Amino acid sequence: MDLEEQQTLPHSPFAQPIRCIVKLGGAAITCKNELEMINDEILHKVSEQLRQAMISSSQKPPGMDWSKRHRASEICCNPDEFKDHSVIDCSPFIVVHGAGSFGHFQASKSGVHKGQLNKPIVKGGFVATRISVTTLNLAIVRALAREGIPSIGMSPFSCGWFTKEKHISSGDLSSVAKAIESGFTPVLHGDAVFDDIQGCSILSGDVIISHLAAYSKPKYVVFMTDVYGVYDRPPTEPDAMLLKEIAVAEDGSWSVINPKLQNSVELTVAAHDTTGGMETKISEAAMIAKLGIDVYIVKAATSHSLRALSGVLRSSIPNDWLGTVVRSSR
C-alpha cells in the first residue's frame, strides 16, 4: 500500500483506534523443523505476557477454554469461576500469527502460492494448507482463552479476503471491527485465499498486519520472533549485529539509524517459506511506520517482549532493551 492508496482509504469500520496489533511469528511459537509441532512453552509464556500487558487486573481472570485438551480427562477451565468475577477489562488489540511448521510445507509442496487452482495438486494443497493453519489458529485461540483473554479465531479466507499478486484486493474488516467493539480479541492468521489473477495464493500474516494497521490505527505494533530483532546478516553468523533502529522515509525506503553500518544488510528466506521471510517483515513494518505507527520487532517470551507489549517503549527506548524499532523518519 503506497502513500496515495493510504490517502484514499475507504471509511474505517473501527469506531475508535485500538491499542496495538501483535504478530506472533511462526518460527517463535512452533518448532519450525518439526512438522506441525507447537512450542508449548513459548506459546504459554507469550499468552501470559499478553494477559499481563492487556488486562488491567492484577488477578488472573477466569479461563475461557471449556473444552478438554488432547488426552485429558477434564475440561481446561472451570466455568463456575465466572459467578463471582467482575467484568474483564481487556484493552482492544488484535493478534495475527504466522504458520511456522504449519501450512508452509503443504503450500510449498503443492505450489498454492503460485496459483493454478485447476491443477489437482494445487487444489488438494489449498485444502491441506487451510487444515494446517486453522489447526494452529485454534491452538493459539485456546492458549489465549486459558489466560482469560476473550479470543476469537478469524480466518481471512472465511472473511472473504482476496489477493491480487499477493497484495490484498478485498479485505473486509467489518467482522474484525465488530469483534473488537463487542469486547473480543480477534486472532487472524496467514491463510490460503483466492487470487484475482492466478486463482489462489498465500496471504502472509505480515501483509495482513499492514492492512489492519491502516484501518484500525493502533498506537503501536509488536512483531514477536525467534530472534532478538533484525540483524545485518543471518543472526547465526559470527559478528551478526542487531539493528536497534530503522527509519522509514515517506516513499517507504528505509535506512538503519542505530548502529551505523559500513556494509549493506543481508536478508535471507528459508527454502520452504512461501511468504517472503524477513524481507517481507521489514517491508510491511516500513509500510506501517509510514502511517506514524511505531513497530517493535523483538524476541518472543522475553522481558524485552513484555516491555514492547506494555507500550512503555513509546516514550523512549532504553539502552538495555534488545529489539528493533521501525519508525517514521518524520
Buried (B, 14 or more C-beta within 10 A) or exposed (E): BEEEEEEEEEEBBBEEBBBBBBBBBBBBBBBBEEEBEBBEEBBBBBBBBBBBBBBEBEEBBBBBBEEEEEEEEEEBBEEEEEEEEEEBEBBBBBBBBBBBBBBBBBBBBBBBBBBEBEBEEBBBBBEBBBEBBBEBBEBBBBBBBBBBBBBBBBBBBEBEBBBEEBBBBEBEBEBBBBBBEEEBBBBBBBBBBBBEEBBBBBBBBBBBBBBBBBBBBBBBBBBBBBBBBBBBBEBEEEEEBBBBBBBBBEEBEBEBBBEEEEEEBEBEEEEEBBBBBBEBBBBBBBBBBBBEBBBBBBBBBBEBBBBBBBBBBEEEBEEEBBBBBBBBBE
